[in-house]
Amino acid sequence: MTDSCVPNNAFVKQNTRRKVGRSADLAIEQRCQRLYKRQLEGLTTRQLVLDHASKEGIHVNTAWTDWKCVNKWNAEDWQKDREYMLARLQGLRIRLFNQAIKKGQLQTAAQVLDSLGKVIGESVETVNIQAPELSIKVESKE
């Protein structure tokens, strides 16, 4: 979210009454930040954008432009967090495993161990290859 969604001098207009510039860019940036904070409220995208338009007193097209800015920030956040995500997930899995064992939830602990095993390369195919194969054939009475 460090990069602005408002290009430099994108909204500078020469008008006889006033000059729109940095303060308008700042207002747009703050409006987009408010929408960014609200995206986890459980609303669908359309509901969120329409609600944003009514609360901010802006046109729906402007609200969709703000949403594009928020999507850009989400993509940036994901790219920044992606390299650390595996370590964080592993830490959460280990913590969940310890809590499951402590509470006697052995099925949950087994599932977490399976998940940990998949990450380190112990796949289902490897386990299946090592297991013996049973074959049962039923012959007719002729």
C-alpha positions as CSV (number, residue, x, y, z in Angstrom):
1,M,0.0,0.0,0.0
2,T,3.0,2.2,-0.2
3,D,2.3,3.1,-3.9
4,S,-0.4,5.5,-4.6
5,C,-3.2,4.5,-6.9
6,V,-3.5,8.1,-8.1
7,P,-0.9,8.9,-10.8
8,N,1.0,12.1,-10.3
9,N,-0.9,15.1,-11.6
10,A,-3.7,12.9,-12.9
11,F,-6.4,15.1,-11.4
12,V,-4.8,18.5,-11.8
13,K,-7.2,20.7,-13.7
14,Q,-6.9,24.4,-14.5
15,N,-10.2,26.0,-13.4
16,T,-11.1,29.6,-13.0
17,R,-12.3,29.0,-9.4
18,R,-9.8,26.6,-8.0
19,K,-6.9,24.3,-8.7
20,V,-7.4,20.6,-7.9
21,G,-4.2,18.8,-7.1
22,R,-2.5,17.2,-4.2
23,S,-5.4,17.6,-1.7
24,A,-7.7,15.7,-4.2
25,D,-5.1,13.0,-4.6
26,L,-4.9,12.7,-0.8
27,A,-8.7,12.5,-0.5
28,I,-8.8,9.7,-3.1
29,E,-6.0,7.9,-1.4
30,Q,-7.8,8.1,2.0
31,R,-11.1,7.0,0.4
32,C,-9.4,3.9,-1.1
33,Q,-7.8,3.1,2.3
34,R,-11.2,3.2,3.9
35,L,-12.5,0.7,1.3
36,Y,-9.4,-1.4,1.8
37,K,-10.2,-1.7,5.5
38,R,-13.8,-2.7,4.9
39,Q,-13.1,-5.5,2.5
40,L,-13.1,-8.2,5.2
41,E,-16.6,-7.4,6.4
42,G,-18.1,-10.4,4.5
43,L,-19.9,-8.4,1.8
44,T,-19.7,-9.4,-1.8
45,T,-17.6,-7.2,-4.1
46,R,-20.6,-5.5,-5.6
47,Q,-22.3,-4.9,-2.2
48,L,-19.0,-3.5,-0.9
49,V,-18.6,-1.1,-3.9
50,L,-22.2,0.1,-3.8
51,D,-22.1,0.6,-0.1
52,H,-18.8,2.5,-0.5
53,A,-20.4,4.7,-3.1
54,S,-23.3,5.6,-0.9
55,K,-21.2,6.1,2.3
56,E,-18.6,8.3,0.5
57,G,-21.1,10.2,-1.6
58,I,-19.5,9.3,-4.9
59,H,-20.7,7.9,-8.2
60,V,-20.7,4.1,-8.6
61,N,-18.1,4.3,-11.4
62,T,-15.7,6.1,-9.0
63,A,-16.3,3.5,-6.4
64,W,-15.3,0.8,-8.9
65,T,-12.2,2.8,-9.7
66,D,-11.4,2.8,-5.9
67,W,-12.0,-1.0,-5.9
68,K,-9.4,-1.4,-8.7
69,C,-7.0,0.5,-6.5
70,V,-7.8,-1.9,-3.6
71,N,-7.3,-4.9,-5.8
72,K,-3.9,-3.6,-6.8
73,W,-3.0,-3.2,-3.2
74,N,-4.2,-6.8,-2.5
75,A,-2.0,-8.1,-5.3
76,E,1.0,-6.2,-3.9
77,D,0.3,-7.6,-0.4
78,W,0.0,-11.2,-1.7
79,Q,3.3,-10.9,-3.5
80,K,5.0,-9.5,-0.4
81,D,3.6,-12.2,1.9
82,R,3.9,-15.1,-0.5
83,E,7.6,-15.9,0.3
84,Y,6.9,-16.0,4.0
85,M,3.5,-17.9,3.8
86,L,4.9,-21.4,3.9
87,A,6.9,-20.8,7.1
88,R,3.8,-19.2,8.7
89,L,1.6,-22.1,7.6
90,Q,4.0,-24.6,9.0
91,G,4.2,-22.8,12.3
92,L,0.4,-22.8,12.5
93,R,0.2,-26.5,11.7
94,I,2.7,-27.4,14.4
95,R,0.8,-25.3,16.9
96,L,-2.5,-26.9,15.9
97,F,-0.9,-30.4,16.2
98,N,0.3,-29.6,19.7
99,Q,-3.1,-28.3,20.8
100,A,-4.9,-31.3,19.2
101,I,-2.6,-33.8,21.1
102,K,-3.1,-31.8,24.3
103,K,-6.9,-32.1,24.0
104,G,-6.8,-35.7,22.9
105,Q,-8.1,-34.9,19.4
106,L,-6.1,-37.7,17.7
107,Q,-8.0,-37.6,14.3
108,T,-7.2,-33.9,14.0
109,A,-3.5,-34.5,15.0
110,A,-3.3,-37.3,12.3
111,Q,-4.7,-34.9,9.6
112,V,-2.2,-32.2,10.6
113,L,0.6,-34.8,10.4
114,D,-0.5,-35.8,6.9
115,S,-0.5,-32.1,5.9
116,L,3.0,-31.6,7.3
117,G,4.2,-34.8,5.5
118,K,2.9,-33.5,2.2
119,V,4.8,-30.3,2.5
120,I,8.1,-32.1,3.2
121,G,7.6,-34.5,0.2
122,E,5.9,-37.5,1.8
123,S,3.1,-37.8,-0.7
124,V,0.2,-40.3,-0.8
125,E,1.8,-41.9,-3.9
126,T,5.0,-42.7,-1.9
127,V,3.0,-44.3,0.8
128,N,0.9,-46.3,-1.7
129,I,4.0,-47.6,-3.5
130,Q,5.4,-49.0,-0.3
131,A,2.1,-50.7,0.8
132,P,1.5,-54.3,-0.4
133,E,-1.0,-54.9,-3.1
134,L,-3.9,-57.4,-2.5
135,S,-5.8,-58.8,-5.4
136,I,-9.0,-60.9,-5.0
137,K,-10.6,-62.7,-7.9
138,V,-13.9,-64.5,-7.9
139,E,-14.0,-67.4,-10.3
140,S,-17.2,-68.9,-11.7
141,K,-18.4,-72.4,-10.8
142,E,-18.0,-74.1,-14.1
